Amino acid sequence: MDEHARTGDPVAGDDVVALLMRQHGEIHTLFDEVRAAEGEARAEAFRRLVRLLAVHETAEEEVVHPHARTAFDGGGEVVDDRLAEEKAAKEKLTALEDMDVSDPAFVPALLSLRNAVLVHARAEERYEFALLRRTTSPARLALMAKAVRAAEATAPTHPHPGVESAAANLAVGPVAAVMDRARDAIRRTMGGGDG
């Protein structure tokens, strides 16, 4: 038995809040990696960022937000605020997907997206995640984490065959494809639980 299991501390594997906060850290790191890289390395890092953002936001929309709406007082308002932030970030991401990573406008657009995503992440951690942890049973948090891990496992991690560049691969529509796969995996996983 590991230390976390003995002490009852939540770990990313058994608590959706810990898992999503770990993803927030990974997202922050990937933004820095995309910004610092050039050429194909930037395109590859951006592809990984898009994938993680798609899985993360789908998990929140399918797993976290529906539960948060009823888990604590004011949950509906908290969720509506987070959804507005997510919509604004998705619009920025869509604009970035249409750009070549070598375009001079790419990095300023990336930094705008980064700011929107980080502001959103801080608001989630403060207003949604903290209340979820206080009002939701460990068993429910574990089921929710299982659904998020299922979404991560089903999202594509490599470019589509026959698509030779990350920029061309993005043109295939990865955000929508990743979100669809993640959504299906989440629904299969959550359907197996007791809600």
Sequence and secondary structure as in RCSB ss.txt:
>XXXX:A:sequence
MDEHARTGDPVAGDDVVALLMRQHGEIHTLFDEVRAAEGEARAEAFRRLVRLLAVHETAEEEVVHPHARTAFDGG
GEVVDDRLAEEKAAKEKLTALEDMDVSDPAFVPALLSLRNAVLVHARAEERYEFALLRRTTSPARLALMAKAVRA
AEATAPTHPHPGVESAAANLAVGPVAAVMDRARDAIRRTMGGGDG
>XXXX:A:secstr
  HHHHHT   TTT HHHHHHHHHHHHHHHHHHHHH  HHHHHHHHHHHHHHHHHHHHHIIIIIHHHHHHHSTTH
HHHHHHHHHHHHHHHHHHHHHHTS TTSTTHHHHHHHHHHHHHHHHHHIIIIIIHHHHHHS HHHHHHHHHHHHH
HHHHS  S  TT  SHHHHHHT HHHHHHHHHHHHHHHHHHTS  
